[in-house]
Amino acid sequence: MGNISSLISKEQQYIRPSGVDYNAATNKNLLPAGWMDGYIESAEIRDTKLGTGQYIHIAWRTLDGQHLVHDHINIKNDNPVAVDIGLRTLGTIARALGMESIDDTEQLNGREIAVRLAIEEAGEWPARNVIKAYAKNSTARPKRASDLDKIRHQIRGDENRNQQANFRSAEGPTGDEIPF
């Protein structure tokens, strides 16, 4: 549990979203890239290794409980770009959860939220999952843009079939055109 309000200003609480985050997962538990529903198992404020900043450590778990991905969101750092990215991400999380702002990490614990995962190769380190974006949980969300195109094509195909059926029913029972 940690009070975020004391670390960031009111103006910083309303920064627009960004999808840049860093986190870790063990190599044997890699999840496929794409959107996945889950929940925030825990969120807490931690000090950076050098002790010059702070970040929110988020442990995000899949709904089936089998996979855990860690995320670090900078909220206090010597690098203003890191803080900007962190605050944008925090704003995205707040909006995904239907909140105007987040004042305490306790507000995040146990809340369902979807993440867009990627797989990051890290040279000598094993590959790991990274969270690229947060969004409201939705089991109906297409996994890839190509899936969305298929859904659109199916909808258009259904509309065309319905139009053809409506035209045939106007022809009458014998198939003849309606006389004028």
C-alpha positions in Angstrom: 0.0 0.0 0.0 1.3 3.5 -0.8 0.0 7.0 -1.0 0.6 8.3 -4.5 -0.9 11.7 -4.0 2.0 12.8 -1.8 4.5 12.0 -4.6 2.8 13.6 -7.6 1.1 16.9 -8.2 -2.6 17.3 -9.1 -1.6 18.4 -12.6 0.4 15.2 -13.1 -2.6 13.0 -12.2 -4.4 13.9 -15.5 -1.7 13.2 -18.1 -2.8 11.4 -21.2 -2.1 7.6 -21.7 1.0 6.1 -23.1 1.8 2.4 -23.8 5.4 2.2 -22.8 6.2 0.0 -19.7 8.8 -2.5 -18.6 8.3 -5.7 -16.6 9.4 -9.3 -16.2 8.2 -12.8 -16.4 10.0 -16.1 -16.3 11.0 -17.6 -19.7 9.1 -20.9 -19.1 5.9 -19.0 -18.5 5.9 -16.7 -21.5 2.4 -15.7 -22.7 1.6 -15.0 -26.4 1.7 -11.5 -27.6 -1.6 -9.7 -27.7 -4.5 -8.6 -25.4 -5.2 -10.6 -22.4 -7.7 -10.2 -19.5 -6.5 -10.4 -15.9 -6.3 -8.6 -12.7 -3.9 -6.6 -10.5 -2.8 -9.0 -7.8 -0.8 -6.4 -5.9 0.4 -2.9 -6.4 2.9 -1.1 -4.1 5.3 1.8 -4.1 9.0 0.8 -4.1 12.3 2.7 -4.1 14.6 2.4 -7.1 17.9 0.4 -6.7 19.9 3.7 -6.4 17.4 5.1 -4.0 17.0 8.3 -6.1 13.4 7.6 -7.2 10.3 5.5 -6.7 8.0 3.4 -8.8 4.8 1.5 -8.5 5.4 -2.3 -8.7 2.4 -4.0 -10.2 1.9 -7.8 -10.2 -0.6 -8.6 -12.9 -2.1 -12.1 -13.1 -4.1 -13.8 -15.8 -7.7 -14.7 -15.0 -6.9 -18.4 -14.9 -4.3 -17.6 -12.2 -1.5 -19.4 -14.0 0.7 -16.5 -15.2 2.1 -13.5 -13.4 3.7 -10.5 -15.2 5.5 -7.7 -13.2 5.3 -4.0 -14.3 7.3 -1.0 -13.0 5.7 2.4 -13.4 8.1 5.3 -12.6 6.4 8.1 -10.5 9.5 9.7 -9.1 12.8 9.7 -11.0 15.7 12.0 -12.0 14.7 11.4 -15.7 11.6 13.5 -16.4 10.8 11.4 -19.5 10.6 8.3 -17.3 8.2 10.1 -14.9 6.1 11.4 -17.9 5.8 7.8 -19.3 4.9 6.5 -15.8 2.3 9.1 -15.1 0.7 8.6 -18.5 0.5 4.8 -17.9 -1.0 5.5 -14.5 -3.6 7.7 -16.1 -4.4 4.9 -18.6 -4.9 2.4 -15.8 -7.2 4.9 -13.9 -9.4 5.3 -17.0 -9.5 1.6 -17.7 -10.7 1.1 -14.2 -13.3 3.9 -14.5 -11.5 6.1 -12.1 -10.6 9.8 -12.5 -7.3 9.4 -10.6 -5.5 7.0 -8.3 -4.6 8.3 -4.9 -3.3 5.1 -3.3 -2.0 1.8 -4.7 -4.5 0.0 -2.6 -7.2 1.1 -5.0 -5.6 -1.1 -7.7 -5.4 -4.4 -5.8 -7.8 -7.0 -7.0 -9.1 -4.9 -9.9 -9.6 -6.6 -13.3 -7.8 -5.0 -16.2 -6.6 -6.1 -19.6 -3.1 -5.7 -20.9 -1.5 -5.9 -24.3 1.5 -8.2 -23.9 4.6 -8.4 -26.0 7.7 -10.7 -25.8 11.0 -8.9 -25.3 14.3 -10.5 -26.1 16.9 -9.2 -23.7 20.3 -10.4 -25.1 21.9 -12.6 -22.5 18.8 -12.7 -20.4 15.9 -15.0 -21.2 12.9 -13.6 -23.2 10.2 -12.1 -21.0 6.7 -10.7 -21.3 6.3 -6.9 -21.2 3.1 -4.9 -20.8 2.7 -2.4 -23.7 -0.8 -1.1 -22.8 -3.6 -1.3 -20.4 -7.4 -1.3 -21.1 -10.7 -2.1 -19.7 -11.2 -5.9 -19.4 -13.1 -7.2 -22.4 -13.4 -10.9 -23.5 -14.8 -9.7 -26.9 -11.7 -7.6 -27.8 -10.1 -8.8 -31.1 -6.6 -10.2 -30.5 -5.1 -8.7 -33.6 -6.0 -6.1 -36.3 -6.5 -9.0 -38.8 -9.1 -10.5 -36.5 -11.0 -7.2 -36.5 -10.9 -7.2 -40.3 -12.4 -10.7 -40.3 -15.2 -9.6 -38.0 -15.9 -6.6 -40.2 -16.0 -8.9 -43.3 -18.4 -11.3 -41.6 -20.7 -8.5 -40.7 -20.6 -7.1 -44.2 -21.3 -10.5 -45.6 -24.3 -11.0 -43.3 -25.6 -7.6 -44.4 -25.3 -8.5 -48.1 -27.1 -11.8 -47.5 -29.9 -10.0 -45.6 -30.3 -7.6 -48.5 -30.5 -10.4 -51.0 -33.1 -12.2 -48.9 -35.2 -9.1 -48.7 -35.1 -8.6 -52.5 -36.1 -12.3 -53.1 -39.1 -12.0 -50.7 -40.3 -8.9 -52.7 -40.4 -11.0 -55.9 -43.4 -13.0 -54.6 -44.0 -16.7 -54.1 -43.5 -17.6 -57.8 -40.3 -15.8 -58.2 -41.9 -13.4 -60.7 -41.3 -9.7 -60.5 -44.0 -7.7 -58.9 -46.2 -6.3 -61.6 -46.7 -2.5 -61.9 
